[in-house]
Amino acid sequence: MNHKKDLYILGIETSCDETAAAIVKNGTDIVSNVVASQIESHKRFGGVVPEIASRHHVEQITIVLEEAFAQADMTFDDIDAIAVTEGPGLVGALLIGVNAAKALSFARGIPLVGVHHIAGHIYANRLVQDIQFPALALVVSGGHTELVYMKEHGSFEVIGETLDDAAGEAYDKVARTMGLPYPGGPHIDKLAQKGEANVPLPRAWLEEGSYHFSFSGLKSAVINTLHNASQKGETIAPEDLSASFQESVIDVLVTKTERAANAYGVKQVLLAGGVAANKGLRAALEKTFSSHPEIELLIPPLSLCTDNAAMIAAAGTVAFEKGIRGKYDMNGQPGLDLTSY
């Protein structure tokens, strides 16, 4: 009879402007998940200020760790490993989490595992449902837009990525030009639901067969459209501009994801990253893959789309089970490559 012991992983995430800690059982079940957001602190600057983010992490890291253990009704004696975001991200922010994890690992004699932030976003899906391979992940966030092919757990092949602005970055820059508050993505998404996509905007398909993305030209087209209208004394309804911009982004994302999913013969498509919370994108993917019954679409709940530590613990569980261990010379790596993870 198999009496395999449950595996409890403590996750720590501080890559940008959320300080988070979580405990996950067996890589699939959330025992506790605590996130301290800094959005209010950065809102008046129109974006994340790295120095402020780092200071907040220093203030919050102990508090969120204590809360994660309190919610779980557990102690360090119950933890099998500590998984921490090693990169990519803001180097000062990453260092807070990495050093907290190293200190706890050393003091308690608990194994340490470094996790790639994007691997965490992908594995947020495993907290909802088991992943079937081969799988394709569409990663869409403020700093990343990628198509990642996975033939097995912990195997990541980037088959397409943004050549300039990430989708989330384009959302925030367009929102700033439109005078919308930070973070801009949710505001554009909300306005888009009320508008009509009647403003002609480009779609960057790039060379034939390419799975890469480019949103810089679209962002510039929106800015130019607004400036030209202003010079003529005309106004463009923000709802219609939002709907037009969002349709251009989603059209390219969904079309390339569908094409790649068919070409690679995947069993599942996984949506991942902060922009995975976008209602328009979620709806478009659901509509497209409803006509592909052989491909299952996984979309995490909104709470697991934005940065959190449960996803880091989930990805860390896979790494831990594969025998991957971090060393005490681990450092924050802002440019960490997913394929080397």
C-alpha positions in Angstrom: 0.0 0.0 0.0 1.4 3.4 -0.9 1.7 5.7 2.0 3.5 8.6 0.2 4.0 11.6 2.5 2.4 14.8 1.5 4.8 17.5 0.3 4.4 21.0 1.7 6.3 23.8 0.0 6.6 27.4 1.2 6.5 29.9 -1.7 7.9 33.4 -1.6 7.4 36.0 -4.3 8.8 39.5 -4.5 9.7 40.0 -8.1 7.8 43.3 -8.6 5.3 45.1 -6.5 3.6 42.3 -4.6 5.0 40.8 -1.4 3.6 37.3 -1.2 4.0 34.0 0.8 2.0 30.8 0.4 2.0 27.2 1.5 1.0 24.6 -1.1 0.5 20.8 -0.6 1.7 18.4 -3.3 2.0 21.2 -5.9 -1.8 21.3 -6.4 -3.6 22.3 -3.2 -3.4 25.8 -1.7 -3.1 25.7 2.1 -2.6 29.4 2.5 -1.9 32.3 0.1 -1.1 35.9 1.3 -0.5 38.9 -0.9 0.4 42.4 0.1 -0.1 44.7 -2.9 1.7 48.0 -3.4 -0.6 49.4 -6.1 -1.7 52.4 -4.0 1.9 53.4 -3.4 2.9 53.4 -7.0 -0.4 54.7 -8.5 0.6 58.4 -8.2 3.8 57.8 -10.1 2.0 56.0 -13.0 4.1 52.9 -12.7 6.2 50.8 -10.3 9.1 52.7 -8.7 11.8 50.1 -8.0 13.3 51.7 -4.9 9.8 52.1 -3.3 8.9 48.5 -4.2 12.1 47.2 -2.5 11.4 49.2 0.7 7.8 47.9 0.9 9.1 44.3 0.5 11.4 44.8 3.4 8.5 46.1 5.5 6.1 43.4 4.5 8.1 40.1 4.0 8.0 39.1 7.7 4.3 40.0 8.0 3.2 38.0 5.0 5.3 35.0 6.1 3.8 35.0 9.5 0.3 35.3 8.1 0.8 32.4 5.7 1.8 30.1 8.5 -1.1 31.4 10.7 -3.7 30.8 7.9 -2.3 27.3 7.4 -2.0 26.6 11.1 1.5 25.2 10.4 5.1 25.8 11.5 8.5 25.6 9.8 8.7 22.0 11.1 5.9 21.1 8.6 7.7 22.5 5.5 9.7 20.3 3.1 11.2 23.0 1.0 11.2 26.8 0.4 10.6 28.0 -3.2 11.5 31.5 -4.0 11.3 33.6 -7.2 14.9 33.9 -8.4 14.1 36.0 -11.5 13.2 37.7 -13.7 12.0 40.9 -12.1 13.3 44.0 -10.4 16.7 43.2 -9.0 16.2 45.0 -5.7 12.8 43.5 -5.2 14.0 40.0 -6.0 16.9 40.3 -3.5 14.4 40.7 -0.6 12.7 37.5 -1.3 15.8 35.5 -2.2 17.6 36.6 0.9 14.6 35.9 3.2 14.4 32.4 1.7 18.1 31.8 2.1 18.1 33.0 5.7 15.1 30.7 6.5 16.6 27.8 4.7 19.9 28.1 6.5 18.4 28.8 9.9 15.9 25.9 9.7 17.8 23.4 7.6 15.1 23.4 5.0 16.0 22.8 1.3 15.9 25.8 -1.0 14.5 25.9 -4.6 14.9 28.8 -7.0 11.9 29.4 -9.3 11.5 31.2 -12.6 8.7 33.8 -12.3 7.1 32.8 -15.6 7.2 29.1 -14.7 5.2 30.1 -11.6 2.6 31.8 -13.8 2.3 28.7 -15.9 2.0 26.5 -12.9 -0.8 28.6 -11.4 -2.9 26.4 -13.7 -2.0 23.3 -11.8 -3.6 24.8 -8.7 -6.9 24.5 -10.7 -6.5 21.3 -12.7 -3.8 18.8 -13.5 -1.7 19.7 -16.6 -1.8 17.2 -19.5 1.1 17.1 -21.9 2.1 18.2 -24.4 0.8 21.6 -23.4 1.1 25.1 -24.8 1.1 28.2 -22.4 0.2 31.7 -23.5 2.0 33.9 -21.1 0.7 37.5 -21.1 1.9 40.0 -18.5 3.4 43.5 -18.0 6.9 42.3 -18.9 6.3 39.2 -21.0 4.3 37.9 -23.9 5.4 34.4 -24.9 4.1 31.1 -26.3 5.8 28.2 -24.4 5.6 24.6 -25.5 5.8 22.0 -22.7 6.4 18.3 -23.5 6.6 17.4 -19.8 6.7 18.9 -16.3 9.5 21.5 -15.9 10.3 21.5 -19.7 9.9 24.9 -21.3 10.5 25.7 -25.0 9.8 29.3 -25.9 8.4 29.1 -29.5 7.3 32.8 -29.7 7.9 36.0 -27.7 7.5 39.7 -28.0 10.1 41.5 -30.1 9.5 44.8 -28.3 6.7 45.8 -25.9 4.9 43.1 -24.0 1.1 43.2 -24.2 0.7 44.4 -20.6 3.3 47.1 -21.1 1.4 48.3 -24.2 -1.8 48.4 -22.2 -0.2 50.6 -19.5 1.4 53.0 -22.0 -1.8 53.4 -24.0 -3.8 53.9 -20.8 -1.3 56.6 -19.7 -1.8 58.4 -23.0 -5.5 58.2 -22.6 -5.2 59.7 -19.1 -6.4 56.5 -17.3 -5.1 55.6 -13.8 -2.4 53.0 -13.1 -2.5 50.1 -13.6 -4.1 50.8 -17.0 -4.9 47.3 -18.3 -8.0 46.7 -16.2 -9.4 50.2 -17.0 -9.0 49.6 -20.8 -10.6 46.2 -20.4 -13.5 47.7 -18.6 -14.0 50.5 -21.1 -13.7 48.0 -24.0 -16.7 46.1 -22.8 -18.8 49.2 -23.4 -17.3 50.4 -26.7 -17.2 49.4 -30.4 -14.0 48.5 -32.2 -14.6 51.2 -34.9 -11.1 52.9 -34.8 -8.9 51.4 -37.5 -5.7 50.1 -35.8 -2.9 47.8 -37.2 -2.2 44.2 -36.3 1.5 43.0 -36.3 1.5 39.5 -37.8 5.2 39.6 -38.6 6.6 37.1 -41.2 4.4 34.2 -42.3 4.4 31.4 -39.8 6.0 33.4 -37.0 4.8 32.9 -33.4 6.5 36.1 -32.3 4.7 39.2 -31.2 5.1 43.0 -31.6 3.0 45.6 -29.9 5.1 48.7 -30.2 3.6 49.7 -33.6 0.1 49.3 -32.3 0.9 51.4 -29.2 2.4 54.2 -31.5 -0.7 54.0 -33.7 -3.0 54.6 -30.8 -0.9 57.6 -29.6 -0.8 59.0 -33.1 -4.5 58.6 -33.5 -5.1 60.5 -30.3 -2.7 63.3 -31.3 -4.2 63.7 -34.8 -7.7 63.9 -33.4 -6.6 66.5 -30.8 -5.0 68.6 -33.6 -8.2 68.5 -35.5 -10.3 69.4 -32.5 -12.0 66.0 -32.6 -12.6 63.6 -29.8 -12.6 59.8 -29.9 -14.8 58.0 -27.4 -12.4 56.3 -24.9 -14.7 53.2 -24.9 -14.3 52.9 -28.7 -10.6 53.4 -28.7 -10.2 50.9 -25.8 -12.3 48.4 -27.7 -10.3 48.9 -30.9 -6.9 48.6 -29.2 -8.0 45.5 -27.2 -9.4 43.8 -30.3 -6.1 44.3 -32.1 -4.1 42.8 -29.2 -6.4 39.9 -28.6 -6.8 39.1 -32.3 -3.1 38.5 -32.7 -2.7 36.7 -29.3 -5.5 34.3 -29.9 -4.8 33.6 -33.6 -1.2 32.7 -33.0 -2.1 30.6 -30.0 -4.6 28.7 -32.0 -2.2 28.1 -34.8 0.6 27.0 -32.5 -1.7 24.7 -30.6 -2.7 22.9 -33.8 0.8 22.8 -35.2 2.2 21.2 -32.0 -0.7 18.9 -31.4 -1.1 19.9 -27.8 -3.7 18.5 -25.3 -4.1 21.7 -23.3 -3.7 25.4 -23.7 -2.8 27.2 -20.5 -3.4 31.0 -20.0 -0.9 32.6 -17.7 0.3 36.0 -16.4 -1.3 39.2 -15.1 -3.1 40.0 -18.4 -4.8 36.6 -18.1 -7.2 38.5 -15.9 -8.4 40.4 -19.0 -12.1 39.6 -19.6 -11.8 40.2 -23.4 -8.9 37.8 -23.7 -10.5 35.1 -21.6 -13.7 35.3 -23.6 -11.9 35.3 -27.0 -9.9 32.2 -26.0 -13.0 30.4 -24.7 -14.8 31.1 -28.0 -11.9 30.0 -30.2 -11.1 26.8 -28.4 -14.8 25.8 -28.0 -14.5 24.7 -31.6 -11.4 22.5 -30.7 -12.9 19.8 -28.4 -9.6 17.9 -28.6 -7.8 20.8 -26.9 -8.6 21.7 -23.3 -8.3 25.4 -22.3 -7.2 26.1 -18.8 -7.7 29.6 -17.3 -6.7 30.3 -13.7 -9.1 32.3 -11.5 -8.4 36.0 -11.2 -6.7 35.6 -7.9 -4.0 33.4 -9.4 -3.4 35.5 -12.6 -1.6 38.3 -10.8 1.6 37.8 -8.9 1.2 35.4 -5.9 3.3 32.9 -4.0 1.1 29.9 -4.5 2.1 29.7 -8.1 5.8 29.9 -7.1 5.2 27.0 -4.6 3.5 25.0 -7.3 6.3 25.4 -9.8 8.8 24.9 -6.9 7.2 21.6 -6.1 7.9 20.3 -9.7 11.6 21.5 -9.4 12.0 20.0 -6.0 10.6 16.6 -7.1 13.1 16.7 -10.1 15.9 17.0 -7.6 16.7 20.7 -8.2 18.1 22.5 -5.2 19.3 26.1 -4.7 22.6 27.1 -3.1 23.3 29.8 -0.6 25.1 31.9 -3.3 21.7 32.3 -5.1 21.1 35.8 -6.3 18.3 37.8 -7.8 18.5 37.4 -11.6 16.5 40.0 -13.4 17.3 38.5 -16.8 16.8 34.8 -15.9 16.1 32.6 -18.9 13.1 30.3 -18.7 14.7 27.6 -20.8 17.6 27.3 -18.4 15.3 26.8 -15.5 
